[in-house]
Amino acid sequence: MNEEYRSLLANDTWDLVPLPKGRKLARCKWVYRTKYGPDGKVDKHKACLVAKGFSQVEGIDYTETFSPVAKMNSIRLVLSLAASFKWKVHHMDVKSAFLHGDLHEEIYMEQPIGFIQTNSSLVCRLKKSLYGLKQAPRAWYAKMDSFLLETDFSRCHSDNTVYTKKVGKSLIILVLYVDGLILTGSDPNLINHVKSSLKKKFK
């Protein structure tokens, strides 16, 4: 919990403010899960702060929620290409991915249980999309999509979660899904450069 809370503060997720008159307060909760390693043994325990998005009001707390999801056929095709050309396949998880999405609506949430500041009357005005918010997946996708296009990737017309980048004769393919991605291609140096750029942007 302490690590997750520090991550929230480091990402400038909210400002503490008085709740404006007439505005509804969203609740939140801590969700705990256990991650296992390839050998089946416990790798780590993780806590995640989740907003109770079911209390959000359409038109006030959010407008659009749609976010593209990687098609299974696209993932199979990319993996098949990697196998055929003997390309290495890289998998990356983005830590606290949804926190990188910018929030454009005014949403007020109670302070997290266990971390309430001295003035308990203050609430969190969210600046970043938090897990549980209805628009969180869309905000995260928009942030990643913008970054990839700015770094000369091209978005696939038939699947908006697949991106390609050509540099000379080299080709790399990236598939984005939820809070992770698959990366493969013909040039290991170019792939390492992309991975470094992603880690720097979404550290």
C-alpha positions in Angstrom: 0.0 0.0 0.0 2.8 2.4 0.9 4.5 1.8 -2.5 1.3 2.3 -4.4 0.5 5.5 -2.5 4.0 6.9 -3.2 3.4 6.1 -6.9 0.1 8.0 -6.8 1.8 11.0 -5.3 4.8 10.8 -7.7 2.4 10.8 -10.6 0.6 14.0 -9.3 -2.7 12.1 -9.4 -4.8 14.6 -7.4 -5.0 17.9 -5.5 -6.5 18.1 -2.1 -9.4 20.6 -2.2 -12.7 21.3 -0.4 -15.6 19.5 -2.1 -17.6 22.1 -4.2 -21.2 22.5 -3.3 -23.5 20.3 -5.2 -20.8 17.9 -6.4 -21.0 14.2 -5.8 -18.0 12.4 -4.1 -16.7 9.2 -5.6 -15.6 6.5 -3.1 -12.5 4.3 -3.5 -11.1 1.1 -2.1 -7.9 -0.8 -1.9 -7.7 -4.0 -4.0 -5.1 -6.7 -3.1 -3.8 -9.4 -5.4 -1.0 -11.9 -5.4 1.4 -12.2 -8.4 3.0 -15.5 -9.2 6.2 -16.2 -11.0 6.7 -18.7 -13.9 7.5 -21.5 -11.3 4.1 -21.0 -9.6 5.6 -19.5 -6.5 4.5 -16.2 -5.0 6.4 -13.4 -6.7 4.9 -10.4 -4.8 1.8 -9.0 -3.2 0.3 -5.9 -4.8 -2.1 -3.3 -3.6 -4.0 -1.1 -6.0 -6.2 1.9 -5.3 -9.5 1.7 -7.3 -12.1 4.3 -7.7 -15.7 3.1 -7.4 -16.6 4.2 -10.9 -20.2 2.9 -10.7 -21.2 6.1 -8.9 -20.1 8.3 -11.9 -22.8 10.3 -13.7 -22.7 10.3 -17.5 -22.3 13.8 -18.9 -20.9 15.2 -15.6 -18.2 12.8 -14.6 -17.5 11.3 -18.0 -18.5 11.4 -21.6 -16.8 8.8 -23.8 -15.5 5.5 -22.4 -14.7 3.5 -25.5 -11.2 2.2 -25.8 -9.9 -0.3 -28.5 -8.9 -3.8 -27.4 -6.3 -5.9 -29.2 -7.9 -8.5 -31.4 -6.7 -12.1 -30.7 -6.2 -12.6 -34.4 -3.8 -9.6 -34.5 -1.8 -11.1 -31.6 -1.7 -14.5 -33.3 -0.5 -12.9 -36.6 2.3 -10.9 -34.9 3.5 -14.0 -33.0 3.4 -16.0 -36.2 5.5 -13.4 -38.0 8.0 -13.4 -35.2 8.2 -17.2 -35.3 8.6 -17.3 -39.1 11.4 -14.7 -39.1 12.9 -15.8 -35.8 12.4 -12.4 -34.2 12.6 -12.1 -30.5 9.3 -11.2 -28.8 9.4 -8.7 -26.0 6.7 -8.2 -23.4 6.4 -5.0 -21.3 4.1 -4.1 -18.5 3.5 -0.4 -17.8 3.6 0.2 -14.1 0.4 2.1 -12.9 -0.5 2.5 -16.6 -3.9 4.2 -16.1 -2.2 6.9 -14.0 -0.5 8.2 -17.1 -3.8 9.0 -18.7 -4.9 12.7 -18.4 -8.3 13.4 -16.9 -10.3 16.3 -18.5 -13.4 16.0 -16.3 -13.8 17.3 -12.8 -14.0 14.3 -10.5 -13.8 14.4 -6.7 -12.9 11.3 -4.7 -12.5 10.6 -1.0 -9.0 10.4 0.4 -7.7 6.8 0.4 -8.3 4.8 3.6 -5.2 4.6 5.7 -3.7 7.8 4.1 -6.1 10.5 5.2 -4.3 13.8 5.7 -4.7 16.0 8.8 -7.6 17.9 7.3 -10.0 15.1 6.7 -12.6 17.5 5.2 -10.5 17.8 2.0 -11.1 15.5 -0.9 -9.1 14.5 -3.9 -9.7 16.3 -7.2 -8.4 13.8 -9.7 -5.9 14.9 -12.3 -5.0 11.5 -13.6 -7.2 8.6 -14.6 -7.5 6.1 -11.8 -8.3 2.4 -12.1 -12.1 2.0 -11.8 -13.0 5.2 -13.5 -15.2 4.6 -16.6 -12.9 6.7 -18.8 -9.6 5.4 -17.5 -8.9 2.9 -20.3 -9.7 5.5 -22.9 -7.5 8.1 -21.3 -4.5 5.7 -21.1 -5.0 4.6 -24.7 -5.1 8.2 -25.9 -1.8 9.0 -24.0 0.0 5.9 -25.4 -1.4 6.5 -28.9 -0.2 10.1 -29.0 3.3 9.1 -27.8 3.6 6.3 -30.5 2.5 8.6 -33.3 4.8 11.3 -32.2 7.7 8.8 -32.3 7.0 7.9 -36.0 4.9 4.8 -35.4 2.0 4.2 -37.8 -1.4 2.9 -36.5 -2.9 -0.1 -38.3 -6.2 0.8 -40.0 -7.8 -2.6 -39.3 -6.7 -2.8 -35.6 -6.0 0.4 -33.7 -3.9 -1.4 -31.1 -1.3 -2.5 -33.6 1.5 -0.1 -34.6 4.4 -0.4 -37.0 7.6 1.5 -37.5 10.0 1.3 -40.4 13.6 2.7 -40.3 15.4 1.9 -43.5 15.0 -1.8 -44.1 14.2 -2.5 -40.4 10.6 -3.1 -39.2 9.2 -3.3 -35.7 5.7 -4.1 -34.6 4.0 -3.1 -31.4 0.7 -4.5 -30.0 -0.9 -2.6 -27.2 -3.3 -4.3 -24.8 -4.8 -2.9 -21.5 -1.7 -2.0 -19.5 0.9 -4.0 -21.4 2.4 -4.4 -24.8 4.1 -6.9 -27.2 7.1 -5.7 -29.2 8.9 -7.6 -31.9 10.8 -6.9 -35.2 13.9 -7.3 -37.3 16.3 -4.9 -35.6 17.2 -5.6 -31.9 18.9 -2.3 -31.6 15.9 -0.4 -32.8 13.7 -2.4 -30.4 16.0 -1.6 -27.5 15.8 2.1 -28.4 12.0 1.9 -28.4 11.9 0.1 -25.1 14.2 2.8 -23.6 11.9 5.5 -24.9 8.9 3.8 -23.4 10.5 3.4 -20.0 11.6 7.0 -20.0 8.2 8.3 -20.9 6.1 5.9 -18.7 8.5 5.2 -15.8 
